[in-house]
Amino acid sequence: MESATQTGKAYDVLCMGLAVADVLLQPVGPGIFDVDTTRLDHIDLMPGGDAMNQAVALAGLGVKVALAAQVGDDPFGHILRRQAAERGVDVSPVLCNPHTVTSTSIVLIQQSGRRNFVYCAGNNDCFRYEDVPGELWGQAKLVSIGSLMGLRGFPGEKAAEAFRLAREAGAVTVADTTYDINGYGLSCIEPVLPYTDYFIPSLDEADSLLGPGTPQEQARAFLEMGAKHVVLKLGEKGCLAMDGRGHRFLPAYQVAVVDTTGCGDNFVAGVILGILRGENLERCGMLGNAMGALNAMQKGACAQRRTVEEVLAFMGAAQRKDV
């Protein structure tokens, strides 16, 4: 089990990947397009995108974190940088591209907490491996690539090179993915997994890559491709944690769901927190479940800062669902 206890690093974590302006609409019903006007009490603008969400969640936990991403030179881009900085993220590696627009999602949130996205990729389609200063890969104890497969300018071979450099500098490597909307297939992740210490997809994302299968089958397949540990997100059922020694289902915590936006990204932040603390794989998965559950109790992915003590207190008091 890797820990991330190296000294002399500028950051605890470098988060790299998607940064998105989320415009949150809640609550909306299935008939929203059948009427001319739907009135809401609030429409919120919050940070979004896998890397941004991870970075903000970790900063709230007291982790020293930097974000490598790209935004447009437009109002949404300036707001995103400011919001992340105000939440404690070092945004100095975030590029401001004057030739494109900031990635934006309209998030339609139902009363149940389920959400659907309307997405403009914008600058995220322009973000390239070459845009990240090479020295950054060696400046963090842990390097996390958010939304592997979601960055068109960051193909698998480039992500593998980034993780190779990070590992050579002593960093732990973490990657999650996103649904394969671009149709890249396994060729996008196969070069990366041999350099990946923790691979954290959802079961739906795994099924889109491998074809339908049980959580054990999907996690084992990723281990056979080279990942050292796999933590498979199972939504309201919790997660499956697996390495070469076996697997364990870890049930989710019971909470009243308000909005599931960003729960997967907060889950990854919880796993990363466990790695930084030197926890075993099971405990890392439980911290992921806790962070995802806490996030589901609020609107948006980055609305509330939580201390480590608050997360641990929640884990001690909350009930867990039966697997």
C-alpha positions in Angstrom: 0.0 0.0 0.0 1.6 3.3 -1.1 1.5 6.3 1.1 2.3 9.9 0.1 4.6 11.0 2.9 7.5 12.4 0.9 9.0 15.6 2.2 10.4 18.5 0.1 7.4 18.6 -2.3 5.7 21.9 -3.2 2.2 20.3 -3.1 0.5 17.3 -1.5 -1.6 16.8 -4.6 -1.6 18.0 -8.2 -5.0 17.7 -9.8 -5.0 17.8 -13.6 -7.9 17.7 -16.0 -11.4 19.1 -16.5 -12.4 22.5 -15.1 -16.0 23.5 -15.9 -18.4 26.3 -14.9 -21.5 24.5 -13.6 -24.9 26.4 -13.9 -27.2 24.5 -11.5 -31.0 24.5 -12.0 -33.0 22.9 -9.2 -35.6 21.4 -9.0 -36.7 20.7 -12.5 -39.3 18.1 -13.6 -39.5 15.8 -16.6 -42.0 18.3 -18.2 -39.6 21.3 -18.2 -39.6 21.4 -22.0 -43.4 21.2 -22.2 -43.9 24.7 -20.8 -42.7 28.1 -21.9 -41.2 29.2 -18.5 -40.2 27.3 -15.4 -39.6 29.5 -12.3 -36.8 28.5 -9.9 -35.9 30.1 -6.6 -32.2 29.9 -7.3 -29.8 29.4 -10.3 -26.3 28.9 -9.0 -22.9 29.1 -10.7 -20.3 26.9 -9.1 -16.9 25.3 -10.0 -17.2 21.9 -11.7 -15.3 19.3 -13.7 -13.5 16.3 -12.2 -10.1 18.0 -11.6 -11.6 21.2 -10.2 -14.0 19.3 -7.9 -11.2 17.1 -6.6 -9.0 20.1 -6.0 -11.6 22.1 -4.2 -12.7 19.2 -2.0 -9.1 18.4 -1.0 -8.3 22.1 -0.3 -11.2 22.1 2.1 -9.7 19.2 3.9 -6.5 21.1 4.5 -4.6 19.5 1.7 -2.0 21.6 -0.2 -3.3 21.2 -3.7 -2.6 22.7 -7.2 -4.8 22.6 -10.2 -3.5 22.2 -13.8 -6.3 22.9 -16.2 -7.4 25.4 -18.8 -10.2 28.1 -18.9 -11.2 30.7 -21.4 -10.4 34.4 -21.2 -14.0 35.1 -20.5 -16.3 35.9 -17.5 -16.8 32.2 -16.7 -13.1 31.5 -16.8 -12.2 34.4 -14.5 -15.0 33.4 -12.0 -13.7 29.8 -12.0 -10.2 30.8 -11.2 -11.4 33.2 -8.4 -13.7 30.6 -6.9 -11.0 28.0 -6.8 -8.4 30.3 -5.3 -10.9 31.5 -2.7 -11.4 27.9 -1.6 -7.6 27.4 -1.1 -6.5 25.9 -4.5 -3.3 27.1 -6.1 -4.5 28.1 -9.5 -1.2 29.4 -10.8 -0.9 26.4 -13.3 -4.4 27.1 -14.7 -4.0 28.4 -18.2 -6.3 31.2 -19.6 -6.8 30.6 -23.3 -8.0 33.7 -25.2 -8.9 31.7 -28.3 -11.7 29.5 -26.9 -14.5 29.6 -24.3 -14.6 28.2 -20.8 -16.2 24.7 -20.6 -19.7 25.1 -19.2 -22.4 22.6 -18.0 -26.1 23.3 -17.5 -27.0 20.9 -14.7 -30.7 19.9 -14.5 -31.3 18.6 -11.1 -34.5 16.6 -10.4 -36.3 16.5 -7.0 -34.8 13.0 -6.4 -31.3 14.5 -6.7 -30.6 12.8 -10.1 -29.1 15.2 -12.6 -28.5 15.5 -16.3 -25.9 17.7 -18.0 -26.0 19.9 -21.1 -22.3 20.4 -21.8 -20.1 22.7 -23.9 -16.6 21.3 -24.0 -14.9 24.6 -25.0 -11.4 24.9 -23.7 -11.2 21.4 -22.3 -11.0 20.1 -25.8 -7.9 22.3 -26.3 -6.0 21.4 -23.1 -2.9 19.5 -24.0 -0.2 17.5 -22.2 2.3 20.1 -23.5 0.4 22.9 -21.6 1.4 21.4 -18.3 4.9 22.6 -17.2 7.1 19.5 -17.1 8.5 20.2 -13.6 5.0 20.0 -12.1 4.9 16.2 -12.4 7.6 16.0 -9.8 6.4 18.7 -7.4 3.6 16.8 -5.7 3.4 13.8 -3.4 0.4 12.6 -5.4 -0.7 13.3 -9.0 -4.4 12.8 -10.0 -5.7 13.0 -13.5 -9.4 13.7 -13.5 -11.6 12.5 -16.4 -9.1 10.4 -18.2 -10.7 10.0 -21.6 -12.4 13.4 -21.3 -9.5 15.4 -22.6 -9.0 15.2 -26.4 -5.6 16.9 -26.3 -4.3 14.4 -23.7 -4.3 11.0 -25.3 -3.4 7.8 -23.4 0.3 7.8 -24.4 0.7 11.4 -23.0 -1.1 10.6 -19.8 1.2 7.5 -19.4 4.2 9.7 -19.9 3.0 12.1 -17.2 2.4 9.3 -14.7 5.8 7.8 -15.6 7.5 11.1 -14.8 5.5 11.5 -11.6 6.4 8.0 -10.4 10.0 8.6 -11.1 9.8 11.6 -8.8 8.3 9.5 -6.1 4.7 10.4 -6.5 1.6 8.2 -6.1 -0.6 8.2 -9.2 -4.4 8.3 -9.3 -6.8 8.4 -12.2 -10.5 8.4 -12.7 -12.3 8.3 -16.0 -15.5 9.6 -17.5 -18.1 7.9 -19.7 -16.5 7.3 -23.1 -18.5 9.9 -24.9 -15.8 10.3 -27.6 -15.7 6.6 -28.4 -12.0 6.2 -27.6 -12.3 2.7 -26.1 -9.6 0.9 -24.2 -6.8 2.2 -26.3 -7.1 5.5 -24.3 -6.4 3.9 -20.9 -4.4 0.8 -21.6 -1.0 2.7 -21.9 -1.8 4.5 -18.6 -2.8 1.7 -16.3 0.7 0.2 -15.8 1.7 3.6 -14.4 -1.5 4.0 -12.3 -1.4 3.2 -8.6 -5.1 3.8 -8.0 -7.7 3.5 -10.8 -11.2 4.8 -9.8 -13.8 4.4 -12.5 -17.6 3.9 -12.0 -19.2 0.7 -12.9 -21.1 2.3 -15.7 -17.8 3.7 -17.1 -16.2 0.3 -16.8 -19.1 -1.3 -18.6 -18.8 1.2 -21.4 -15.1 0.2 -21.9 -15.2 -3.6 -21.2 -18.8 -4.5 -21.9 -21.2 -5.5 -19.1 -19.8 -7.4 -16.2 -19.9 -7.8 -12.5 -17.9 -5.4 -10.3 -15.4 -8.1 -9.5 -14.9 -9.0 -13.2 -14.4 -5.3 -14.2 -12.0 -4.5 -11.4 -10.0 -7.7 -12.0 -9.7 -6.7 -15.7 -8.2 -3.4 -14.9 -5.7 -5.0 -12.5 -4.7 -7.4 -15.3 -4.0 -4.3 -17.5 -1.5 -3.0 -14.9 -3.4 -0.9 -12.3 -2.0 -1.7 -8.8 -5.3 -0.9 -7.0 -8.9 -0.5 -8.4 -11.7 1.3 -6.5 -14.8 0.8 -8.5 -17.6 3.4 -7.7 -21.0 1.7 -7.4 -23.1 4.8 -6.7 -25.7 4.4 -4.0 -24.3 0.9 -3.3 -20.9 2.2 -2.3 -17.8 0.8 -3.9 -15.6 -2.3 -4.5 -12.0 -2.1 -3.6 -9.6 -4.6 -5.1 -5.9 -5.3 -5.4 -3.8 -8.4 -5.9 -4.7 -9.7 -2.5 -8.5 -9.7 -3.0 -11.5 -7.5 -2.9 -14.0 -6.0 -0.5 -17.5 -4.5 -1.0 -17.8 -1.3 1.0 -21.4 -0.2 1.5 -22.5 3.5 1.1 -23.6 5.7 4.0 -27.3 6.4 4.3 -28.1 10.1 3.7 -31.0 12.2 2.4 -29.9 13.0 -1.2 -30.2 16.5 -2.5 -28.0 16.5 -5.6 -25.6 13.9 -6.9 -23.5 16.4 -8.9 -19.8 15.9 -8.1 -20.3 12.9 -5.8 -17.9 10.8 -7.8 -15.2 13.5 -7.7 -15.7 14.0 -4.0 -15.4 10.2 -3.7 -12.0 10.3 -5.4 -10.9 13.2 -3.1 -11.8 10.9 -0.1 -9.7 8.1 -1.5 -6.8 10.5 -2.0 -7.2 11.7 1.6 -6.8 8.1 2.7 -3.7 7.6 0.6 -2.1 10.8 2.0 -2.9 9.5 5.5 -1.3 6.2 4.8 -4.6 4.3 5.2 -5.2 0.7 3.9 -7.2 0.2 0.7 -10.4 -0.6 2.6 -10.2 2.6 4.7 -9.5 4.6 1.6 -12.7 3.3 0.0 -14.7 4.1 3.2 -13.3 7.7 3.1 -14.4 7.9 -0.5 -17.9 6.7 0.4 -18.1 9.3 3.2 -17.1 12.2 1.0 -19.5 11.2 -1.7 -22.3 10.9 0.8 -21.6 14.2 2.4 -21.6 15.8 -1.0 -25.0 14.3 -1.9 -26.5 16.2 1.0 -26.0 19.6 -0.7 -26.4 21.3 -4.0 -23.4 21.3 -6.4 -20.0 19.7 -6.1 -18.1 22.4 -4.2 -20.6 24.2 -2.0 -19.4 23.3 1.5 -15.9 22.9 3.0 -15.3 20.1 5.4 -12.5 19.4 7.8 -11.0 15.9 8.2 -12.4 15.8 11.7 -15.9 16.4 10.3 -15.5 13.6 7.8 -14.3 11.2 10.4 -17.1 12.2 12.8 -19.6 11.5 10.1 -18.1 8.1 9.4 -18.4 7.3 13.1 -22.0 8.3 13.4 -23.7 7.6 10.0 -25.4 4.3 9.2 -24.2 2.2 6.3 -26.4 0.5 3.8 -26.6 -3.3 3.4 -24.6 -4.5 0.4 
